[in-house]
């Protein structure tokens, strides 16, 4: 006769722990069931589901195995309710260059692949008097997991303050440091423009023009300042009369280049603040019967796909926009998981020399 309080062999008093089976109906398996079977907390199961890097690999594998064995499927609405957020990553932008937007979008989507998150685009106009009001409504209504802010939205300090007040995570992409490393991806536009200036000066040009972006973009100021510095290293001063403001669009590139070509002494080289405007310079040059690089050297910025598809292929400054989008999304997810970056994430531009720039005709 077994003594009072003893348990049969294989019960809870000896051998492997007995696991209570979850409900037979797999549709009713809960996160509590998974936590009990894996001998972990409900919070740990939640971290595994949300792909948090804070869970040890062996624990993650054990939880995932049990989830698979018992057919547990997290309820996205319940997860969103628990977090008081949706599973949306917002990209808020006012960049007029469609190729920039597409490249940034592709990079973000690369990083979100095989996760539960979806990307939602929110175009806007910073010149709109109701700009902040509209973005606040977007964040309150959609409750995004976080948002990515490319230039020039990233440069709006009032917007950043509003997002912090709304407890909405964000990552800013900008040409200068504007925030703490956990919320910042920096590009070095100044250095990229300086490299373009050195190249043009080394070819022997002295009558050099620059079509810069809108004054509302910090990148436009950084590229202008970098270009001036690069020319100054060769004792060349950028003529104010040959410095015109564009809109980072193809149409503005055509218009600004036409103004420069109408001058009695037209420039022998033009540096455009982005590839969209640089392609506009190609169009204007053709309209005026000019050829690149024989009559005018043309240099762009960004190295978008169009730079290698025009003829002649365009010399430009490569900024890895897709990689920047991927890094911003990764930083946002790590930020939400409470993982602090070891250092500021930054991207260095690279001058890509092709065939659109050459020495001037008369030396």
C-alpha positions as CSV (number, residue, x, y, z in Angstrom):
1,X,0.0,0.0,0.0
2,X,1.3,3.3,-0.9
3,X,2.0,5.7,1.9
4,X,-0.1,8.8,2.3
5,X,1.3,11.6,0.2
6,X,3.4,9.4,-2.1
7,X,3.0,9.7,-5.8
8,X,3.1,7.0,-8.5
9,X,6.4,6.7,-10.5
10,X,6.5,9.2,-13.3
11,X,4.3,11.7,-11.4
12,X,5.3,15.0,-10.1
13,X,7.4,13.5,-7.3
14,X,9.9,11.8,-9.6
15,X,11.2,11.6,-13.1
16,X,10.5,14.2,-15.7
17,X,8.0,17.0,-14.8
18,X,4.6,16.3,-15.9
19,X,3.3,18.9,-18.4
20,X,-0.4,19.7,-18.3
21,X,-1.8,19.5,-21.8
22,X,-3.3,22.7,-23.2
23,X,-7.0,22.7,-24.2
24,X,-7.8,20.2,-26.9
25,X,-9.2,22.9,-29.1
26,X,-6.0,24.5,-30.6
27,X,-7.9,27.7,-31.3
28,X,-8.2,28.2,-27.5
29,X,-4.5,27.7,-26.7
30,X,-3.4,30.9,-24.8
31,X,-0.2,32.6,-24.2
32,X,-0.5,31.4,-20.5
33,X,-0.6,27.8,-21.8
34,X,2.6,28.3,-23.8
35,X,4.3,30.0,-20.8
36,X,3.4,27.1,-18.5
37,X,4.6,24.4,-20.9
38,X,7.9,26.2,-21.6
39,X,8.4,27.0,-17.9
40,X,8.9,30.7,-18.6
41,X,7.0,33.8,-17.8
42,X,4.2,35.2,-20.0
43,X,6.5,38.2,-20.6
44,X,9.2,36.0,-22.0
45,X,6.8,34.3,-24.4
46,X,5.6,37.8,-25.5
47,X,9.3,38.8,-26.1
48,X,9.8,35.7,-28.3
49,X,6.7,36.5,-30.3
50,X,7.8,40.1,-30.8
51,X,11.3,39.0,-31.8
52,X,13.0,40.8,-29.0
53,X,16.8,40.3,-28.9
54,X,16.6,40.2,-25.1
55,X,15.7,36.4,-25.0
56,X,18.5,33.8,-24.8
57,X,18.7,31.6,-27.9
58,X,18.0,28.4,-26.1
59,X,14.9,29.8,-24.4
60,X,13.7,31.2,-27.7
61,X,14.1,27.9,-29.4
62,X,12.2,26.1,-26.6
63,X,9.3,28.5,-26.7
64,X,9.1,28.5,-30.5
65,X,9.1,24.7,-30.5
66,X,6.1,24.5,-28.1
67,X,4.3,27.2,-30.1
68,X,4.7,25.1,-33.2
69,X,3.7,21.8,-31.5
70,X,0.5,23.2,-30.1
71,X,-0.5,25.4,-33.1
72,X,-0.6,28.6,-31.0
73,X,-1.2,31.7,-33.1
74,X,-1.0,35.1,-31.4
75,X,-3.9,37.4,-31.9
76,X,-2.5,40.5,-33.6
77,X,-5.4,42.7,-32.3
78,X,-4.8,41.5,-28.8
79,X,-1.1,42.1,-29.1
80,X,-1.7,45.6,-30.4
81,X,-4.2,46.3,-27.7
82,X,-1.7,45.1,-25.0
83,X,1.0,47.4,-26.5
84,X,-1.6,50.2,-27.2
85,X,0.0,50.3,-30.6
86,X,-0.6,48.9,-34.1
87,X,1.9,46.9,-35.9
88,X,2.6,49.7,-38.3
89,X,5.9,51.5,-39.0
90,X,5.2,54.9,-40.4
91,X,7.4,56.8,-42.8
92,X,6.5,60.5,-42.7
93,X,8.1,62.4,-45.5
94,X,7.9,65.6,-47.6
95,X,10.8,64.8,-49.9
96,X,10.0,65.9,-53.5
97,X,12.3,63.3,-55.1
98,X,10.2,60.2,-55.9
99,X,13.3,58.0,-56.3
100,X,14.6,59.0,-52.9
101,X,11.3,58.0,-51.3
102,X,11.2,54.7,-53.2
103,X,14.8,53.8,-52.2
104,X,14.1,54.7,-48.6
105,X,10.9,52.6,-48.6
106,X,12.6,49.6,-50.1
107,X,15.3,49.7,-47.4
108,X,12.7,49.8,-44.6
109,X,10.8,46.9,-46.2
110,X,14.0,44.9,-46.4
111,X,14.4,45.2,-42.6
112,X,10.7,44.4,-41.9
113,X,10.7,41.3,-44.0
114,X,9.7,38.2,-42.0
115,X,8.4,40.3,-39.1
116,X,4.8,41.2,-38.0
117,X,5.3,44.8,-39.0
118,X,3.9,46.6,-42.0
119,X,5.0,49.9,-43.5
120,X,2.6,52.8,-44.0
121,X,3.6,55.9,-45.9
122,X,2.4,59.3,-44.8
123,X,3.3,62.1,-47.3
124,X,3.0,65.6,-45.9
125,X,3.8,69.2,-46.6
126,X,5.8,71.1,-44.0
127,X,4.6,74.4,-45.5
128,X,1.1,73.5,-44.6
129,X,-0.1,75.6,-41.6
130,X,-1.8,72.4,-40.2
131,X,1.2,70.2,-40.7
132,X,1.8,69.4,-37.0
133,X,-2.0,69.0,-36.4
134,X,-2.3,66.5,-39.2
135,X,0.7,64.4,-38.2
136,X,-0.6,64.4,-34.6
137,X,-4.0,63.1,-35.8
138,X,-2.2,60.3,-37.8
139,X,-0.2,59.2,-34.8
140,X,-3.2,59.3,-32.4
141,X,-5.5,57.4,-34.8
142,X,-3.1,54.8,-36.2
143,X,-1.0,54.4,-33.0
144,X,2.1,53.3,-35.0
145,X,4.7,51.2,-33.4
146,X,7.1,53.9,-34.4
147,X,7.9,56.3,-37.2
148,X,10.9,57.0,-39.5
149,X,11.6,60.6,-40.4
150,X,13.8,61.3,-43.5
151,X,14.8,64.8,-44.4
152,X,13.4,67.4,-44.2
153,X,10.8,66.2,-41.7
154,X,13.6,64.9,-39.5
155,X,14.8,68.4,-39.1
156,X,11.5,69.6,-37.5
157,X,12.2,69.9,-33.8
158,X,8.6,70.7,-32.9
159,X,7.6,67.4,-34.6
160,X,10.2,65.4,-32.6
161,X,8.9,67.0,-29.4
162,X,5.3,66.2,-30.3
163,X,6.2,62.5,-31.0
164,X,8.0,62.3,-27.6
165,X,4.9,63.7,-25.9
166,X,2.7,61.2,-27.7
167,X,5.1,58.4,-26.5
168,X,5.7,57.4,-30.2
169,X,9.2,56.0,-30.9
170,X,11.0,57.6,-33.9
171,X,14.2,57.6,-35.8
172,X,15.5,60.7,-37.6
173,X,17.7,60.6,-40.7
174,X,19.6,63.9,-41.2
175,X,22.9,65.3,-42.4
176,X,23.9,66.5,-38.9
177,X,23.3,65.1,-35.4
178,X,19.9,66.3,-34.1
179,X,19.1,63.7,-31.4
180,X,20.5,60.9,-29.2
181,X,22.1,57.9,-31.0
182,X,19.1,55.7,-30.3
183,X,17.0,58.0,-32.5
184,X,19.5,59.1,-35.1
185,X,21.0,58.0,-38.5
186,X,23.5,60.6,-39.7
187,X,24.5,61.2,-43.3
188,X,27.6,63.3,-44.1
189,X,26.3,65.5,-46.9
190,X,29.0,68.1,-46.3
191,X,31.8,65.7,-47.0
192,X,30.1,64.3,-50.1
193,X,29.6,67.8,-51.7
194,X,33.2,68.7,-50.8
195,X,34.4,65.6,-52.7
196,X,32.4,66.7,-55.8
197,X,33.9,70.1,-55.6
198,X,37.5,68.7,-55.4
199,X,36.8,66.5,-58.5
200,X,35.4,69.4,-60.6
201,X,38.3,71.7,-59.6
202,X,40.9,69.0,-60.3
203,X,39.5,68.7,-63.9
204,X,40.5,72.4,-64.4
205,X,37.1,74.2,-64.1
206,X,36.9,77.6,-62.6
207,X,33.5,78.9,-63.8
208,X,31.4,76.6,-61.7
209,X,27.8,76.7,-60.8
210,X,25.7,75.1,-58.1
211,X,22.0,74.4,-58.1
212,X,21.1,73.7,-54.4
213,X,18.0,72.3,-52.8
214,X,15.3,74.2,-51.0
215,X,16.4,76.4,-48.0
216,X,13.9,74.4,-45.8
217,X,16.2,71.4,-46.2
218,X,19.2,71.2,-43.9
219,X,20.8,68.9,-46.5
220,X,20.8,71.8,-49.0
221,X,22.7,74.0,-46.6
222,X,25.2,71.2,-45.8
223,X,25.8,70.4,-49.5
224,X,26.2,74.1,-50.4
225,X,28.7,74.6,-47.5
226,X,30.6,71.5,-48.4
227,X,30.8,72.4,-52.0
228,X,32.2,75.9,-51.1
229,X,34.8,74.3,-48.8
230,X,35.9,71.9,-51.5
231,X,36.4,74.6,-54.0
232,X,38.2,76.8,-51.5
233,X,40.8,74.1,-51.1
234,X,41.7,74.9,-54.7
235,X,41.5,78.7,-54.2
236,X,38.2,78.8,-56.1
237,X,35.4,81.0,-54.8
238,X,31.8,79.9,-55.6
239,X,30.3,82.9,-57.5
240,X,27.0,83.9,-55.8
241,X,25.6,84.8,-59.3
242,X,26.2,81.1,-60.3
243,X,24.5,79.8,-57.1
244,X,20.7,79.2,-57.6
245,X,18.0,77.5,-55.6
246,X,16.1,74.6,-57.0
247,X,13.4,72.4,-55.5
248,X,15.1,68.9,-55.6
249,X,12.9,68.2,-58.6
250,X,13.6,67.5,-62.3
251,X,11.6,70.6,-63.4
252,X,13.5,72.9,-61.1
253,X,16.8,71.5,-62.5
254,X,15.7,72.3,-66.0
255,X,14.6,75.9,-65.0
256,X,17.7,76.7,-63.0
257,X,20.1,75.3,-65.6
258,X,18.3,77.4,-68.3
259,X,18.9,80.5,-66.3
260,X,22.6,79.7,-66.0
261,X,22.9,78.9,-69.7
262,X,21.4,82.2,-70.6
263,X,24.2,84.1,-68.9
264,X,26.8,85.8,-71.2
265,X,29.5,83.7,-69.6
266,X,27.8,80.4,-68.9
267,X,29.4,78.0,-66.4
268,X,31.5,75.1,-67.7
269,X,30.5,72.9,-64.9
270,X,27.3,72.5,-62.8
271,X,27.0,70.6,-59.5
272,X,23.3,69.9,-58.8
273,X,22.2,69.2,-55.2
274,X,20.5,65.9,-56.2
275,X,20.2,63.6,-59.2
276,X,16.7,64.7,-60.0
277,X,17.9,68.3,-60.6
278,X,21.1,67.0,-62.4
279,X,19.0,65.2,-64.9
280,X,17.1,68.4,-65.4
281,X,20.4,70.0,-66.3
282,X,20.9,67.3,-69.0
283,X,17.5,68.3,-70.5
284,X,18.3,72.1,-70.4
285,X,21.8,71.5,-71.9
286,X,20.2,69.6,-74.8
287,X,17.6,72.4,-75.3
288,X,20.5,74.9,-75.6
289,X,22.4,72.7,-78.0
290,X,25.0,71.9,-75.5
291,X,26.6,68.5,-74.9
292,X,27.9,66.9,-71.7
293,X,30.7,66.8,-70.9
294,X,32.1,68.6,-74.0
295,X,30.3,71.9,-73.3
296,X,29.3,71.5,-69.7
297,X,30.3,69.0,-67.0
298,X,27.4,67.8,-64.8
299,X,27.7,66.3,-61.4
300,X,24.8,65.1,-59.2
301,X,24.2,63.8,-55.7
302,X,22.6,60.6,-54.3
303,X,23.5,58.1,-57.1
304,X,19.9,57.0,-57.8
305,X,19.4,54.5,-60.6
306,X,18.8,57.2,-63.1
307,X,22.4,58.4,-62.7
308,X,23.8,55.3,-64.5
309,X,20.9,55.3,-67.1
310,X,21.3,58.7,-68.6
311,X,23.8,59.4,-71.4
312,X,26.5,60.0,-70.7
313,X,26.4,58.2,-67.4
314,X,26.4,60.7,-64.6
315,X,29.2,61.4,-62.1
316,X,27.5,61.8,-58.7
317,X,27.9,61.4,-55.0
318,X,26.6,58.1,-53.8
319,X,24.5,58.2,-50.6
320,X,23.2,54.6,-49.8
321,X,19.6,55.6,-49.3
322,X,18.3,52.0,-49.2
323,X,20.8,51.1,-46.6
324,X,19.9,54.2,-44.6
325,X,16.2,53.1,-44.6
326,X,17.2,49.6,-43.5
327,X,19.4,51.0,-40.7
328,X,16.6,53.3,-39.5
329,X,14.1,50.5,-39.3
330,X,16.5,48.2,-37.5
331,X,17.3,51.0,-35.0
332,X,13.6,51.6,-34.4
333,X,13.0,47.9,-33.6
334,X,16.0,47.7,-31.3
335,X,15.0,50.9,-29.6
336,X,11.5,49.5,-28.9
337,X,13.2,46.3,-27.5
338,X,15.3,48.5,-25.1
339,X,18.6,47.8,-26.8
340,X,20.8,50.9,-26.8
341,X,23.2,51.4,-29.8
342,X,26.9,51.3,-29.0
343,X,27.5,54.3,-31.2
344,X,25.9,56.7,-33.6
345,X,24.9,55.1,-36.9
346,X,26.4,57.2,-39.8
347,X,26.8,56.8,-43.6
348,X,29.7,58.3,-45.5
349,X,29.0,59.5,-49.1
350,X,31.2,58.3,-51.9
351,X,32.1,60.1,-55.2
352,X,31.2,57.9,-58.2
353,X,33.1,59.0,-61.3
354,X,31.5,58.3,-64.6
355,X,31.5,60.2,-67.9
356,X,29.4,63.4,-67.4
357,X,32.4,65.5,-66.2
358,X,35.6,66.2,-68.0
359,X,38.1,69.1,-68.4
360,X,36.7,72.3,-70.0
361,X,37.2,72.7,-73.7
362,X,39.7,75.5,-73.5
363,X,41.8,74.1,-70.7
